[in-house]
Amino acid sequence: MDVGEKIKILRQQKGISQARLAKDLNVAQQTISHYETGRVEPSLEMLKTLADYFGVSLDYFFSERPGQSEVEFVDVEFKTVPLYSAPVSAGNGAFPDDIYVIGEVTAISKDVDFAVRVVGDSMQPVAPDGSVLFVKKQPHAFNGDMIVCTYDGWIYVKWYIKEDDKVMLLSENPVYLPIIVEPDDRFIIHGVVKEIMSKPPKKVLK
């Protein structure tokens, strides 16, 4: 049983909807849906919040039986991809030609082509400030994908939402208003986010 299934079971046992859980945690309902379907993996901080909310131990999400914490070591093949600088303004949006490689990072998924670092809090808590996004380079996206794109000369990381012929770029953080993409706007999809690497947590010492 994966983490998403466990979250769904806890929510159903509590008798609340995704909308109610999202409101209580101050996140978008879409975030809860992505967690439960496995599209997005919750960060460790979010798992701690969920554990406190449902009254379970953090170990519940990492083992088949609550109260146990097990680690299984497996052989994993990794792929190294270029990490690009991503300035707030990208000029004409020619990505990644107009920016430069600042290093290399290792991804677990082989289905990625490059990586960028998140700056700002518009996608918290799914992709917090400082996290690294591993991206599959492609010019299109499906409804609900997290994308790296250029809009009006600025690089963004947003949820891609399409309703009929209307395209919106949504932030995870509800403080930020949606961006409505008009037909004549300069809008380029550079790729779809496949993997998110956040900063490792640190123990708070008293």
C-alpha positions in Angstrom: 0.0 0.0 0.0 1.5 3.3 -1.0 1.4 6.7 0.8 -1.5 8.0 -1.3 -3.7 5.1 -0.5 -2.9 5.5 3.2 -3.9 9.1 3.1 -7.2 8.2 1.4 -8.0 5.6 3.9 -7.3 7.9 6.8 -9.5 10.6 5.2 -12.3 8.2 4.6 -12.1 6.8 8.1 -12.4 10.3 9.4 -15.4 10.8 7.2 -14.3 14.0 5.5 -14.0 15.0 1.8 -10.9 16.0 -0.1 -12.2 19.6 0.0 -12.5 19.6 3.8 -9.0 18.1 4.2 -7.5 20.6 1.8 -9.2 23.5 3.7 -7.9 22.3 7.0 -4.4 21.9 5.7 -4.5 25.2 3.8 -3.7 23.6 0.4 -5.6 23.2 -2.9 -8.1 20.3 -3.2 -6.1 19.3 -6.3 -3.1 18.8 -4.1 -5.0 16.2 -2.0 -6.2 14.5 -5.1 -2.6 14.3 -6.5 -1.4 12.9 -3.2 -4.1 10.2 -3.1 -3.6 9.1 -6.8 0.2 9.1 -6.4 0.7 11.8 -9.0 2.6 13.9 -6.4 4.6 12.6 -3.5 4.0 14.6 -0.2 7.1 16.2 1.3 8.3 15.0 4.7 6.9 18.1 6.3 3.5 17.5 4.8 3.6 13.9 6.0 4.3 15.2 9.5 1.3 17.6 9.2 -0.9 14.7 8.0 0.3 12.5 10.8 -0.6 15.1 13.4 -3.9 15.8 11.7 -5.0 12.2 11.7 -3.5 11.3 15.0 -1.1 8.7 13.7 2.7 8.3 13.9 4.9 9.3 11.0 5.9 5.7 10.7 2.4 4.8 9.5 3.3 6.2 6.0 6.5 4.2 5.7 5.5 0.7 6.8 2.7 -1.7 6.1 1.8 -1.7 9.8 1.4 1.4 11.8 4.1 1.8 14.5 6.8 0.2 12.4 9.5 1.9 10.4 11.4 -0.2 8.0 14.0 0.7 5.4 14.6 -1.5 2.4 17.8 -1.0 0.4 17.5 -1.6 -3.3 19.7 -1.1 -6.3 18.6 1.9 -8.4 19.9 3.1 -11.7 20.4 6.9 -11.8 20.6 9.4 -14.5 22.6 12.6 -14.5 21.0 15.6 -16.1 22.1 19.3 -16.5 20.8 21.8 -13.9 20.0 25.1 -15.5 19.9 28.6 -14.0 16.4 30.0 -14.2 16.3 33.8 -13.8 13.0 35.4 -13.1 13.1 37.1 -16.5 13.9 34.9 -19.5 13.8 37.5 -22.2 12.2 36.0 -25.3 11.8 32.7 -23.4 14.1 30.6 -25.6 14.8 27.9 -23.0 17.3 26.6 -22.2 19.4 28.4 -25.0 19.3 31.8 -23.3 20.3 30.5 -19.9 23.3 28.4 -18.8 24.2 25.2 -17.0 25.2 25.7 -13.4 25.9 22.0 -12.7 24.7 18.5 -12.9 22.2 16.6 -10.6 21.2 13.0 -10.3 17.7 11.9 -11.0 16.1 8.6 -10.1 13.8 8.6 -13.2 15.4 8.1 -16.6 12.5 9.8 -18.3 13.9 13.3 -17.6 16.1 15.7 -19.6 17.0 18.6 -17.4 16.5 20.2 -14.0 15.7 23.6 -12.7 15.7 25.0 -9.1 12.5 26.5 -7.6 12.7 30.1 -6.5 9.8 31.5 -4.4 6.9 30.0 -2.6 4.2 29.9 -5.3 4.2 26.1 -5.5 4.5 25.3 -1.8 4.2 22.8 -0.2 4.4 20.5 -3.2 7.5 22.2 -4.7 9.0 24.4 -1.9 11.6 27.2 -2.4 15.0 25.7 -3.2 13.7 22.3 -4.4 14.9 20.9 -7.7 12.5 19.9 -10.4 13.4 17.2 -12.9 11.7 17.8 -16.2 10.9 15.8 -19.3 11.4 18.2 -22.3 8.3 18.4 -24.4 6.2 21.1 -26.0 2.8 19.9 -24.7 1.1 18.9 -21.4 -2.0 17.2 -20.1 -4.6 18.7 -17.8 -3.3 18.7 -14.3 0.4 18.4 -15.1 3.1 20.5 -13.4 5.0 22.3 -16.1 8.0 24.5 -16.6 7.0 27.2 -19.1 7.7 30.7 -20.4 4.8 33.2 -20.3 5.3 36.7 -21.6 9.1 36.4 -21.2 9.0 35.0 -17.7 9.8 31.5 -16.6 7.2 29.8 -14.4 6.5 26.5 -12.6 2.8 26.1 -12.5 -0.1 23.6 -12.7 -1.4 23.4 -16.3 -5.2 23.5 -16.4 -7.2 23.4 -19.6 -10.9 23.7 -19.7 -12.4 23.6 -23.2 -10.2 26.2 -25.1 -9.2 28.1 -21.9 -5.7 27.6 -20.5 -4.8 28.6 -17.0 -1.5 28.4 -15.0 -2.3 27.8 -11.4 -0.1 28.1 -8.3 -0.2 25.7 -5.4 -0.1 28.6 -3.0 -3.6 30.1 -2.9 -2.0 33.6 -2.3 -1.1 33.7 -6.0 -3.8 34.4 -8.6 -4.3 32.2 -11.6 -2.7 33.3 -14.9 -5.1 33.2 -17.8 -3.3 32.4 -21.1 -4.8 34.3 -24.0 -4.5 32.9 -27.6 -2.1 35.8 -28.6 0.1 35.6 -25.5 3.7 34.4 -25.8 3.4 31.0 -24.1 5.8 28.1 -24.4 5.8 24.8 -22.6 9.3 23.6 -22.0 8.5 20.4 -20.2 6.6 18.4 -17.6 7.9 17.9 -14.1 8.5 14.2 -13.4 10.3 14.3 -10.1 10.8 16.8 -7.2 13.8 16.8 -4.9 13.4 18.9 -1.8 15.9 19.9 0.8 16.4 17.2 3.4 14.8 18.0 6.8 16.9 18.9 9.8 16.2 18.1 13.4 15.2 21.1 15.5 17.3 21.0 18.6 16.0 22.6 21.8 
